[in-house]
């Protein structure tokens, strides 16, 4: 099949979260399965240094104006990459915001990106499938529906739309409709809603999250539209790229280890303790690598840690960046508990691997989690996930004391429920024989891209048949 991904991030080029990992993981697996996969995304300022091999000029009509851009092509690990170059719209160091607020012209920037992607695709040999990802590509579903009758290369091309996080929707005021060539209703425009209305098939990144999106509050005001498209709406769990996330071969960690020889894991723990001036102790090490936002559960995690660090013989290391409000509290925790707690503000891919390898438990108390990737990495690294049982976390972690347990789970999004889960983890750790059994079971879990790709290919075929 000839498949075109339309997305705003792609791991190895530009990444702010799991969207980038998922797009690359799926594209790479489809390519390895013998399909022709191309990816089109904006050429942000950080991508200007990339060498490109081919360039085409593309012109689109938007809001009564003719706008032009270059589409420059390159490749990454065999996948053909096309970059939409428009300096005013995309020549910025950050893709969506200035570090504080979303760019005021985001509706225009990404409506243009969608139109440019479709205009470029219409001049190529016909694609079997166009696959859009998240709100940045949602208007393409509407634009394609209007182009099919005029553009032969797109006449029989379905649009599959994947929701990686339904909380991000890009809403804007009604006056934008005319500027963006979108339907005028007199109400606020919601990009995500456009995709729910006009995409051929819709999916999200776990079965659990798919079911949650059918009702409020998880749907963030769009439950009616999810329900309306219920028969076209599926959940496909993301895969994990074990070529990059495997403690047996990971070049970033202090020592390799695997299921039958865990000696290297102790070295990884000692190295992290040494690097961040924590005592080389046998007490359990709880870690997190996370965006520091409300969605990730910091409203319950910070009060839980304030209480727990007073009492429990533990060490905690958190790596991440995000909302200043939470970061300040985490820095304060580090001052209050200098012998037990570290907060490393920022994100570093190498450090993320080291933290995964060092930890005994991974903290992931998300309010909601469409799929989650860190719990998949943690399972493979024998770093037992402590998760709130929601979305993809519920689909991938079986909570102790179940006989098939692979981690710790709790249901209520409250500090007392999280504290109970932390205490449960401590109890499990103290029973080393039981902890080792759960750890071994966790490391045997496999969530590769092969199964996910098979589901996507079936979805593509359904979409083709539906047109």
JOFEN-V927438 format. One record per residue. N is the residue number from 1. RES is the residue in one small letter. SS is DSSP state (A for helix, B for strand, O for the rest). PSI is psi in degrees with one decimal (* if undefined). D_CENTER is the distance of its C-alpha to the mean C-alpha in Angstrom with 1 decimal. Layout:
n:N res:RES ss:SS psi:PSI d_center:D_CENTER
n:N res:RES ss:SS psi:PSI d_center:D_CENTER
This chain:
n:1 res:x ss:O psi:147.6 d_center:25.1
n:2 res:x ss:B psi:115.2 d_center:24.3
n:3 res:x ss:B psi:132.6 d_center:20.7
n:4 res:x ss:B psi:119.1 d_center:19.3
n:5 res:x ss:B psi:128.6 d_center:15.6
n:6 res:x ss:B psi:113.0 d_center:15.5
n:7 res:x ss:O psi:166.0 d_center:12.4
n:8 res:x ss:O psi:-6.0 d_center:12.1
n:9 res:x ss:O psi:152.1 d_center:10.1
n:10 res:x ss:B psi:121.9 d_center:10.7
n:11 res:x ss:O psi:135.4 d_center:10.5
n:12 res:x ss:O psi:-16.1 d_center:14.1
n:13 res:x ss:O psi:-58.0 d_center:14.8
n:14 res:x ss:B psi:132.1 d_center:12.6
n:15 res:x ss:O psi:128.5 d_center:9.3
n:16 res:x ss:O psi:-10.1 d_center:8.4
n:17 res:x ss:O psi:-162.0 d_center:4.8
n:18 res:x ss:A psi:-21.1 d_center:2.0
n:19 res:x ss:A psi:-45.2 d_center:3.8
n:20 res:x ss:A psi:-44.1 d_center:6.6
n:21 res:x ss:A psi:-44.4 d_center:6.6
n:22 res:x ss:A psi:-42.8 d_center:6.4
n:23 res:x ss:A psi:-44.7 d_center:9.0
n:24 res:x ss:A psi:-41.9 d_center:11.0
n:25 res:x ss:A psi:-45.9 d_center:11.2
n:26 res:x ss:A psi:-45.4 d_center:12.4
n:27 res:x ss:A psi:-43.3 d_center:14.6
n:28 res:x ss:A psi:-41.3 d_center:16.1
n:29 res:x ss:A psi:-41.1 d_center:17.0
n:30 res:x ss:A psi:-39.1 d_center:18.5
n:31 res:x ss:A psi:-45.7 d_center:20.5
n:32 res:x ss:A psi:-24.3 d_center:21.7
n:33 res:x ss:O psi:1.1 d_center:22.8
n:34 res:x ss:O psi:8.4 d_center:25.1
n:35 res:x ss:O psi:155.6 d_center:23.4
n:36 res:x ss:B psi:113.3 d_center:23.5
n:37 res:x ss:B psi:126.5 d_center:20.1
n:38 res:x ss:B psi:152.7 d_center:19.8
n:39 res:x ss:B psi:133.4 d_center:17.0
n:40 res:x ss:B psi:131.5 d_center:18.0
n:41 res:x ss:B psi:165.2 d_center:16.4
n:42 res:x ss:B psi:149.3 d_center:18.1
n:43 res:x ss:O psi:93.7 d_center:20.0
n:44 res:x ss:O psi:165.9 d_center:19.2
n:45 res:x ss:A psi:-35.3 d_center:21.9
n:46 res:x ss:A psi:-11.9 d_center:20.1
n:47 res:x ss:A psi:5.1 d_center:20.4
n:48 res:x ss:O psi:-25.7 d_center:24.2
n:49 res:x ss:O psi:-11.1 d_center:25.3
n:50 res:x ss:O psi:134.4 d_center:23.9
n:51 res:x ss:O psi:134.6 d_center:26.9
n:52 res:x ss:O psi:152.8 d_center:26.9
n:53 res:x ss:O psi:-17.6 d_center:29.4
n:54 res:x ss:B psi:145.6 d_center:29.9
n:55 res:x ss:B psi:140.0 d_center:29.9
n:56 res:x ss:B psi:146.4 d_center:30.6
n:57 res:x ss:B psi:136.9 d_center:31.5
n:58 res:x ss:B psi:136.2 d_center:30.0
n:59 res:x ss:B psi:139.0 d_center:31.5
n:60 res:x ss:B psi:153.3 d_center:30.3
n:61 res:x ss:B psi:127.2 d_center:32.0
n:62 res:x ss:B psi:116.2 d_center:30.2
n:63 res:x ss:O psi:35.5 d_center:32.1
n:64 res:x ss:O psi:3.6 d_center:35.4
n:65 res:x ss:B psi:150.2 d_center:34.6
n:66 res:x ss:B psi:123.4 d_center:34.1
n:67 res:x ss:B psi:139.6 d_center:31.3
n:68 res:x ss:B psi:160.3 d_center:30.9
n:69 res:x ss:B psi:167.7 d_center:28.4
n:70 res:x ss:B psi:141.7 d_center:28.2
n:71 res:x ss:B psi:110.3 d_center:25.7
n:72 res:x ss:B psi:139.4 d_center:25.8
n:73 res:x ss:B psi:145.5 d_center:24.8
n:74 res:x ss:B psi:-165.8 d_center:23.9
n:75 res:x ss:B psi:156.5 d_center:22.1
n:76 res:x ss:B psi:113.9 d_center:19.6
n:77 res:x ss:O psi:41.4 d_center:20.3
n:78 res:x ss:O psi:-16.1 d_center:22.2
n:79 res:x ss:B psi:129.2 d_center:19.7
n:80 res:x ss:B psi:128.8 d_center:21.5
n:81 res:x ss:B psi:131.3 d_center:19.8
n:82 res:x ss:B psi:128.1 d_center:21.3
n:83 res:x ss:B psi:121.7 d_center:20.9
n:84 res:x ss:B psi:111.7 d_center:22.2
n:85 res:x ss:B psi:113.5 d_center:24.4
n:86 res:x ss:O psi:107.1 d_center:25.7
n:87 res:x ss:A psi:-42.6 d_center:26.6
n:88 res:x ss:A psi:-39.5 d_center:27.0
n:89 res:x ss:A psi:-40.9 d_center:23.6
n:90 res:x ss:A psi:-6.5 d_center:21.3
n:91 res:x ss:O psi:51.4 d_center:23.4
n:92 res:x ss:O psi:151.4 d_center:21.8
n:93 res:x ss:O psi:-24.0 d_center:20.3
n:94 res:x ss:O psi:142.5 d_center:17.2
n:95 res:x ss:O psi:-37.2 d_center:15.3
n:96 res:x ss:O psi:-19.6 d_center:15.3
n:97 res:x ss:B psi:171.7 d_center:17.6
n:98 res:x ss:O psi:13.3 d_center:20.5
n:99 res:x ss:O psi:-18.3 d_center:18.9
n:100 res:x ss:O psi:-49.1 d_center:20.4
n:101 res:x ss:O psi:149.6 d_center:20.3
n:102 res:x ss:B psi:145.0 d_center:18.6
n:103 res:x ss:O psi:136.6 d_center:21.0
n:104 res:x ss:O psi:-27.1 d_center:23.7
n:105 res:x ss:O psi:18.9 d_center:23.7
n:106 res:x ss:A psi:-40.0 d_center:20.0
n:107 res:x ss:A psi:-43.2 d_center:21.4
n:108 res:x ss:A psi:-43.3 d_center:23.8
n:109 res:x ss:A psi:-47.2 d_center:21.5
n:110 res:x ss:A psi:-23.1 d_center:19.0
n:111 res:x ss:A psi:-43.3 d_center:21.8
n:112 res:x ss:A psi:-44.6 d_center:23.6
n:113 res:x ss:A psi:-44.3 d_center:20.7
n:114 res:x ss:A psi:-45.3 d_center:20.6
n:115 res:x ss:A psi:-40.8 d_center:24.4
n:116 res:x ss:A psi:-41.0 d_center:24.5
n:117 res:x ss:A psi:-43.6 d_center:22.1
n:118 res:x ss:A psi:-39.9 d_center:24.3
n:119 res:x ss:A psi:-42.1 d_center:27.5
n:120 res:x ss:A psi:-45.7 d_center:26.6
n:121 res:x ss:A psi:-33.5 d_center:25.7
n:122 res:x ss:A psi:-16.3 d_center:29.0
n:123 res:x ss:O psi:8.4 d_center:31.0
n:124 res:x ss:O psi:164.9 d_center:29.5
n:125 res:x ss:O psi:140.7 d_center:30.6
n:126 res:x ss:O psi:134.5 d_center:29.1
n:127 res:x ss:O psi:146.3 d_center:25.6
n:128 res:x ss:O psi:-31.6 d_center:25.3
n:129 res:x ss:B psi:138.3 d_center:21.9
n:130 res:x ss:B psi:130.7 d_center:19.8
n:131 res:x ss:B psi:106.1 d_center:16.1
n:132 res:x ss:B psi:151.8 d_center:14.4
n:133 res:x ss:B psi:117.6 d_center:10.7
n:134 res:x ss:O psi:175.9 d_center:10.3
n:135 res:x ss:A psi:-28.6 d_center:13.2
n:136 res:x ss:A psi:-22.2 d_center:14.0
n:137 res:x ss:A psi:1.7 d_center:15.4
n:138 res:x ss:O psi:-40.4 d_center:16.8
n:139 res:x ss:A psi:-22.5 d_center:20.4
n:140 res:x ss:A psi:-29.6 d_center:20.7
n:141 res:x ss:A psi:-43.1 d_center:21.2
n:142 res:x ss:A psi:-47.9 d_center:24.2
n:143 res:x ss:A psi:-40.2 d_center:25.5
n:144 res:x ss:A psi:-38.3 d_center:25.5
n:145 res:x ss:A psi:-29.2 d_center:27.4
n:146 res:x ss:A psi:-21.8 d_center:30.1
n:147 res:x ss:A psi:-26.5 d_center:30.2
n:148 res:x ss:O psi:-39.8 d_center:30.7
n:149 res:x ss:O psi:-15.3 d_center:34.4
n:150 res:x ss:O psi:-24.9 d_center:35.2
n:151 res:x ss:O psi:111.3 d_center:33.2
n:152 res:x ss:A psi:-34.8 d_center:34.2
n:153 res:x ss:A psi:-18.5 d_center:31.3
n:154 res:x ss:A psi:0.5 d_center:28.9
n:155 res:x ss:O psi:-36.5 d_center:31.3
n:156 res:x ss:O psi:24.8 d_center:29.9
n:157 res:x ss:O psi:116.5 d_center:26.2
n:158 res:x ss:B psi:159.9 d_center:23.8
n:159 res:x ss:B psi:113.5 d_center:20.5
n:160 res:x ss:B psi:135.8 d_center:17.6
n:161 res:x ss:B psi:123.9 d_center:14.9
n:162 res:x ss:B psi:127.8 d_center:11.4
n:163 res:x ss:B psi:110.6 d_center:9.9
n:164 res:x ss:O psi:-25.6 d_center:6.2
n:165 res:x ss:O psi:107.4 d_center:7.6
n:166 res:x ss:O psi:-5.7 d_center:11.4
n:167 res:x ss:O psi:-23.6 d_center:12.4
n:168 res:x ss:O psi:115.0 d_center:12.0
n:169 res:x ss:O psi:-23.2 d_center:15.0
n:170 res:x ss:O psi:86.0 d_center:17.1
n:171 res:x ss:B psi:147.3 d_center:20.6
n:172 res:x ss:B psi:164.1 d_center:23.7
n:173 res:x ss:O psi:158.6 d_center:27.5
n:174 res:x ss:O psi:-28.7 d_center:29.7
n:175 res:x ss:O psi:-18.4 d_center:31.4
n:176 res:x ss:A psi:-23.2 d_center:28.3
n:177 res:x ss:A psi:-45.9 d_center:29.1
n:178 res:x ss:A psi:-40.5 d_center:32.0
n:179 res:x ss:A psi:-26.9 d_center:30.3
n:180 res:x ss:A psi:4.8 d_center:27.3
n:181 res:x ss:O psi:44.3 d_center:29.5
n:182 res:x ss:O psi:160.1 d_center:27.8
n:183 res:x ss:O psi:138.5 d_center:29.8
n:184 res:x ss:O psi:120.4 d_center:31.8
n:185 res:x ss:O psi:-8.5 d_center:31.9
n:186 res:x ss:O psi:-4.5 d_center:32.9
n:187 res:x ss:O psi:168.1 d_center:29.8
n:188 res:x ss:O psi:143.6 d_center:26.7
n:189 res:x ss:B psi:137.1 d_center:24.4
n:190 res:x ss:B psi:110.8 d_center:20.9
n:191 res:x ss:A psi:-45.8 d_center:18.7
n:192 res:x ss:A psi:-39.0 d_center:16.5
n:193 res:x ss:A psi:-35.7 d_center:19.9
n:194 res:x ss:A psi:-42.6 d_center:21.2
n:195 res:x ss:A psi:-38.8 d_center:18.7
n:196 res:x ss:A psi:-31.9 d_center:19.5
n:197 res:x ss:A psi:-40.7 d_center:23.2
n:198 res:x ss:A psi:-14.1 d_center:23.3
n:199 res:x ss:O psi:149.1 d_center:20.8
n:200 res:x ss:O psi:-47.7 d_center:22.5
n:201 res:x ss:B psi:149.8 d_center:20.0
n:202 res:x ss:B psi:142.0 d_center:16.8
n:203 res:x ss:B psi:164.4 d_center:14.2
n:204 res:x ss:B psi:-179.2 d_center:11.1
n:205 res:x ss:O psi:17.6 d_center:9.0
n:206 res:x ss:O psi:157.6 d_center:11.6
n:207 res:x ss:A psi:-39.9 d_center:15.3
n:208 res:x ss:A psi:-43.5 d_center:15.4
n:209 res:x ss:A psi:-35.3 d_center:13.1
n:210 res:x ss:A psi:-46.5 d_center:15.1
n:211 res:x ss:A psi:-36.7 d_center:18.2
n:212 res:x ss:A psi:-35.5 d_center:17.2
n:213 res:x ss:A psi:-13.9 d_center:16.6
n:214 res:x ss:O psi:-11.1 d_center:20.2
n:215 res:x ss:O psi:162.1 d_center:21.6
n:216 res:x ss:O psi:154.7 d_center:21.6
n:217 res:x ss:O psi:-5.6 d_center:20.4
n:218 res:x ss:O psi:-32.3 d_center:16.9
n:219 res:x ss:O psi:-7.3 d_center:17.5
n:220 res:x ss:O psi:46.2 d_center:18.1
n:221 res:x ss:O psi:-3.1 d_center:21.4
n:222 res:x ss:O psi:17.6 d_center:20.4
n:223 res:x ss:A psi:-38.4 d_center:21.6
n:224 res:x ss:A psi:-43.6 d_center:24.6
n:225 res:x ss:A psi:-37.5 d_center:22.7
n:226 res:x ss:A psi:-43.7 d_center:20.4
n:227 res:x ss:A psi:-38.9 d_center:23.7
n:228 res:x ss:A psi:-35.5 d_center:25.5
n:229 res:x ss:O psi:20.9 d_center:23.1
n:230 res:x ss:A psi:-39.6 d_center:22.8
n:231 res:x ss:A psi:-17.7 d_center:24.5
n:232 res:x ss:A psi:12.1 d_center:22.1
n:233 res:x ss:B psi:119.1 d_center:18.9
n:234 res:x ss:B psi:168.6 d_center:17.4
n:235 res:x ss:B psi:123.8 d_center:14.6
n:236 res:x ss:O psi:115.9 d_center:13.4
n:237 res:x ss:O psi:132.3 d_center:11.6
n:238 res:x ss:O psi:156.2 d_center:9.0
n:239 res:x ss:O psi:174.1 d_center:11.1
n:240 res:x ss:O psi:136.8 d_center:11.3
n:241 res:x ss:O psi:93.3 d_center:13.0
n:242 res:x ss:O psi:-9.8 d_center:16.1
n:243 res:x ss:O psi:-30.3 d_center:17.8
n:244 res:x ss:O psi:-25.3 d_center:15.8
n:245 res:x ss:O psi:81.6 d_center:15.4
n:246 res:x ss:O psi:115.4 d_center:19.0
n:247 res:x ss:O psi:-17.1 d_center:21.4
n:248 res:x ss:O psi:-23.8 d_center:24.3
n:249 res:x ss:O psi:4.7 d_center:23.5
n:250 res:x ss:O psi:115.0 d_center:21.2
n:251 res:x ss:O psi:-11.5 d_center:23.2
n:252 res:x ss:O psi:-15.9 d_center:21.6
n:253 res:x ss:O psi:161.0 d_center:23.1
n:254 res:x ss:O psi:-35.6 d_center:26.7
n:255 res:x ss:O psi:140.5 d_center:27.7
n:256 res:x ss:O psi:155.9 d_center:26.4
n:257 res:x ss:O psi:164.2 d_center:26.7
n:258 res:x ss:B psi:-180.0 d_center:26.2
n:259 res:x ss:O psi:-41.1 d_center:27.0
n:260 res:x ss:O psi:-5.6 d_center:30.8
n:261 res:x ss:B psi:99.4 d_center:31.1
n:262 res:x ss:O psi:9.8 d_center:29.1
n:263 res:x ss:A psi:-37.9 d_center:31.5
n:264 res:x ss:A psi:-27.0 d_center:29.0
n:265 res:x ss:A psi:-38.4 d_center:26.6
n:266 res:x ss:A psi:-38.0 d_center:29.4
n:267 res:x ss:A psi:-40.7 d_center:29.8
n:268 res:x ss:A psi:-39.4 d_center:26.1
n:269 res:x ss:A psi:-46.6 d_center:26.6
n:270 res:x ss:A psi:-38.2 d_center:29.9
n:271 res:x ss:A psi:-43.2 d_center:28.5
n:272 res:x ss:A psi:-42.3 d_center:25.8
n:273 res:x ss:A psi:-43.2 d_center:28.6
n:274 res:x ss:A psi:-44.2 d_center:30.9
n:275 res:x ss:A psi:-32.2 d_center:28.6
n:276 res:x ss:O psi:25.4 d_center:28.0
n:277 res:x ss:O psi:44.1 d_center:31.5
n:278 res:x ss:O psi:151.9 d_center:30.9
n:279 res:x ss:O psi:139.7 d_center:33.8
n:280 res:x ss:O psi:92.5 d_center:33.6
n:281 res:x ss:O psi:161.2 d_center:33.8
n:282 res:x ss:O psi:2.9 d_center:33.1
n:283 res:x ss:O psi:151.9 d_center:31.5
n:284 res:x ss:O psi:141.2 d_center:28.0
n:285 res:x ss:B psi:117.0 d_center:25.2
n:286 res:x ss:B psi:131.4 d_center:22.3
n:287 res:x ss:B psi:162.9 d_center:19.2
n:288 res:x ss:B psi:141.1 d_center:15.8
n:289 res:x ss:B psi:114.4 d_center:13.2
n:290 res:x ss:B psi:152.7 d_center:11.3
n:291 res:x ss:B psi:135.1 d_center:10.9
n:292 res:x ss:B psi:84.1 d_center:14.4
n:293 res:x ss:O psi:166.8 d_center:14.2
n:294 res:x ss:A psi:-38.2 d_center:15.9
n:295 res:x ss:A psi:-32.9 d_center:12.9
n:296 res:x ss:A psi:6.7 d_center:12.5
n:297 res:x ss:O psi:17.6 d_center:16.2
n:298 res:x ss:A psi:-20.4 d_center:18.1
n:299 res:x ss:A psi:-28.3 d_center:20.9
n:300 res:x ss:A psi:-28.4 d_center:21.9
n:301 res:x ss:A psi:-44.6 d_center:20.9
n:302 res:x ss:A psi:-49.1 d_center:23.1
n:303 res:x ss:A psi:-35.3 d_center:26.2
n:304 res:x ss:A psi:-43.9 d_center:25.8
n:305 res:x ss:A psi:-37.5 d_center:25.8
n:306 res:x ss:A psi:-39.9 d_center:28.7
n:307 res:x ss:A psi:-43.0 d_center:30.7
n:308 res:x ss:A psi:-38.4 d_center:29.6
n:309 res:x ss:A psi:-23.7 d_center:30.1
n:310 res:x ss:A psi:-35.6 d_center:33.7
n:311 res:x ss:A psi:-35.1 d_center:34.5
n:312 res:x ss:O psi:143.0 d_center:32.4
n:313 res:x ss:O psi:74.1 d_center:33.1
n:314 res:x ss:O psi:166.3 d_center:29.5
n:315 res:x ss:B psi:145.7 d_center:27.5
n:316 res:x ss:B psi:131.3 d_center:24.1
n:317 res:x ss:B psi:123.4 d_center:21.9
n:318 res:x ss:B psi:131.1 d_center:18.8
n:319 res:x ss:B psi:130.8 d_center:16.9
n:320 res:x ss:B psi:172.7 d_center:14.8
n:321 res:x ss:B psi:161.8 d_center:15.4
n:322 res:x ss:B psi:-131.4 d_center:15.2
n:323 res:x ss:O psi:130.6 d_center:17.9
n:324 res:x ss:A psi:-39.9 d_center:21.4
n:325 res:x ss:A psi:-45.8 d_center:22.8
n:326 res:x ss:A psi:-38.9 d_center:20.8
n:327 res:x ss:A psi:-41.0 d_center:21.1
n:328 res:x ss:A psi:-41.2 d_center:24.9
n:329 res:x ss:A psi:-36.1 d_center:25.2
n:330 res:x ss:A psi:-39.4 d_center:23.4
n:331 res:x ss:A psi:-38.2 d_center:25.8
n:332 res:x ss:A psi:-39.3 d_center:28.7
n:333 res:x ss:A psi:-39.4 d_center:27.8
n:334 res:x ss:A psi:-34.2 d_center:28.1
n:335 res:x ss:A psi:-36.8 d_center:31.5
n:336 res:x ss:A psi:-34.6 d_center:32.6
n:337 res:x ss:O psi:67.1 d_center:31.7
n:338 res:x ss:O psi:-22.6 d_center:32.2
n:339 res:x ss:O psi:-2.3 d_center:32.9
n:340 res:x ss:O psi:-23.7 d_center:29.9
n:341 res:x ss:B psi:136.5 d_center:26.9
n:342 res:x ss:B psi:137.1 d_center:25.0
n:343 res:x ss:B psi:117.7 d_center:22.3
n:344 res:x ss:B psi:104.8 d_center:21.1
n:345 res:x ss:B psi:132.6 d_center:19.7
n:346 res:x ss:O psi:179.4 d_center:17.4
n:347 res:x ss:O psi:136.1 d_center:14.9
n:348 res:x ss:O psi:118.7 d_center:16.2
n:349 res:x ss:A psi:-41.8 d_center:14.7
n:350 res:x ss:A psi:-44.2 d_center:18.0
n:351 res:x ss:A psi:-36.1 d_center:18.4
n:352 res:x ss:A psi:-41.8 d_center:15.1
n:353 res:x ss:A psi:-41.5 d_center:16.7
n:354 res:x ss:A psi:-38.9 d_center:20.0
n:355 res:x ss:A psi:-42.1 d_center:18.9
n:356 res:x ss:A psi:-42.5 d_center:17.3
n:357 res:x ss:A psi:-29.9 d_center:20.6
n:358 res:x ss:A psi:-31.1 d_center:22.8
n:359 res:x ss:O psi:150.2 d_center:21.6
n:360 res:x ss:O psi:-31.7 d_center:23.4
n:361 res:x ss:B psi:143.4 d_center:21.0
n:362 res:x ss:B psi:125.4 d_center:17.4
n:363 res:x ss:B psi:120.2 d_center:16.9
n:364 res:x ss:B psi:65.9 d_center:14.1
n:365 res:x ss:O psi:52.0 d_center:16.0
n:366 res:x ss:O psi:143.9 d_center:13.3
n:367 res:x ss:O psi:-42.1 d_center:15.0
n:368 res:x ss:O psi:154.4 d_center:12.5
n:369 res:x ss:O psi:102.3 d_center:9.3
n:370 res:x ss:O psi:-49.3 d_center:8.1
n:371 res:x ss:O psi:-60.6 d_center:7.5
n:372 res:x ss:O psi:133.9 d_center:6.7
n:373 res:x ss:O psi:-31.8 d_center:7.2
n:374 res:x ss:A psi:-32.2 d_center:9.7
n:375 res:x ss:A psi:-29.8 d_center:12.1
n:376 res:x ss:A psi:-42.5 d_center:12.3
n:377 res:x ss:A psi:-44.4 d_center:13.1
n:378 res:x ss:A psi:-41.7 d_center:15.5
n:379 res:x ss:A psi:-48.8 d_center:17.3
n:380 res:x ss:A psi:-31.0 d_center:18.1
n:381 res:x ss:O psi:6.9 d_center:19.3
n:382 res:x ss:O psi:33.6 d_center:21.5
n:383 res:x ss:O psi:91.8 d_center:19.9
n:384 res:x ss:B psi:122.8 d_center:20.1
n:385 res:x ss:B psi:136.6 d_center:17.3
n:386 res:x ss:B psi:107.4 d_center:18.6
n:387 res:x ss:B psi:150.8 d_center:16.4
n:388 res:x ss:B psi:136.5 d_center:17.1
n:389 res:x ss:O psi:81.9 d_center:17.7
n:390 res:x ss:O psi:151.5 d_center:15.3
n:391 res:x ss:A psi:-132.4 d_center:12.9
n:392 res:x ss:A psi:-20.2 d_center:11.3
n:393 res:x ss:A psi:-41.6 d_center:12.9
n:394 res:x ss:A psi:-30.7 d_center:16.2
n:395 res:x ss:A psi:-16.8 d_center:15.7
n:396 res:x ss:A psi:-14.2 d_center:15.2
n:397 res:x ss:O psi:123.7 d_center:17.4
n:398 res:x ss:O psi:120.5 d_center:21.1
n:399 res:x ss:B psi:140.9 d_center:22.8
n:400 res:x ss:O psi:141.8 d_center:26.0
n:401 res:x ss:O psi:24.3 d_center:28.9
n:402 res:x ss:O psi:145.0 d_center:28.2
n:403 res:x ss:O psi:-22.4 d_center:30.0
n:404 res:x ss:O psi:22.2 d_center:26.8
n:405 res:x ss:O psi:144.1 d_center:24.7
n:406 res:x ss:O psi:4.4 d_center:21.8
n:407 res:x ss:B psi:-161.3 d_center:21.0
n:408 res:x ss:B psi:137.9 d_center:21.9
n:409 res:x ss:B psi:153.3 d_center:20.8
n:410 res:x ss:B psi:155.8 d_center:22.0
n:411 res:x ss:O psi:-48.8 d_center:21.9
n:412 res:x ss:O psi:134.0 d_center:23.2
n:413 res:x ss:O psi:62.7 d_center:21.1
n:414 res:x ss:O psi:156.7 d_center:24.0
n:415 res:x ss:A psi:-44.3 d_center:25.1
n:416 res:x ss:A psi:-39.7 d_center:27.9
n:417 res:x ss:A psi:-39.3 d_center:25.7
n:418 res:x ss:A psi:-41.5 d_center:23.4
n:419 res:x ss:A psi:-39.4 d_center:26.6
n:420 res:x ss:A psi:-40.1 d_center:27.9
n:421 res:x ss:A psi:-38.8 d_center:24.9
n:422 res:x ss:A psi:-41.1 d_center:25.4
n:423 res:x ss:A psi:-37.0 d_center:29.0
n:424 res:x ss:A psi:-40.9 d_center:28.3
n:425 res:x ss:A psi:-42.5 d_center:26.3
n:426 res:x ss:A psi:-42.7 d_center:29.3
n:427 res:x ss:A psi:-44.2 d_center:31.7
n:428 res:x ss:A psi:-42.6 d_center:29.9
n:429 res:x ss:A psi:-35.6 d_center:29.8
n:430 res:x ss:A psi:-24.2 d_center:33.6
n:431 res:x ss:O psi:82.4 d_center:34.2
n:432 res:x ss:A psi:-35.7 d_center:33.4
n:433 res:x ss:A psi:-44.4 d_center:34.3
n:434 res:x ss:A psi:-42.6 d_center:32.0
n:435 res:x ss:A psi:-45.9 d_center:29.1
n:436 res:x ss:A psi:-36.5 d_center:29.6
n:437 res:x ss:A psi:-47.1 d_center:29.7
n:438 res:x ss:A psi:-41.0 d_center:26.3
n:439 res:x ss:A psi:-44.6 d_center:24.9
n:440 res:x ss:A psi:-42.4 d_center:26.3
n:441 res:x ss:A psi:-39.6 d_center:24.9
n:442 res:x ss:A psi:-44.2 d_center:21.4
n:443 res:x ss:A psi:-20.3 d_center:21.7
n:444 res:x ss:A psi:-11.9 d_center:23.0
n:445 res:x ss:O psi:144.1 d_center:19.9
n:446 res:x ss:O psi:120.5 d_center:18.3
n:447 res:x ss:O psi:55.9 d_center:15.1
n:448 res:x ss:O psi:175.3 d_center:15.4
n:449 res:x ss:A psi:-11.8 d_center:14.5
n:450 res:x ss:A psi:-48.5 d_center:18.1
n:451 res:x ss:A psi:-43.6 d_center:18.0
n:452 res:x ss:A psi:-44.4 d_center:14.9
n:453 res:x ss:A psi:-40.5 d_center:16.6
n:454 res:x ss:A psi:-40.2 d_center:19.8
n:455 res:x ss:A psi:-40.0 d_center:18.4
n:456 res:x ss:A psi:-40.5 d_center:17.0
n:457 res:x ss:A psi:-38.6 d_center:20.4
n:458 res:x ss:A psi:-39.0 d_center:22.2
n:459 res:x ss:A psi:-41.9 d_center:20.2
n:460 res:x ss:A psi:-43.9 d_center:21.2
n:461 res:x ss:A psi:-40.0 d_center:24.8
n:462 res:x ss:A psi:-41.5 d_center:24.9
n:463 res:x ss:A psi:-41.6 d_center:23.8
n:464 res:x ss:A psi:-42.5 d_center:26.5
n:465 res:x ss:A psi:-27.5 d_center:29.0
n:466 res:x ss:A psi:-20.1 d_center:28.3
n:467 res:x ss:O psi:* d_center:29.4
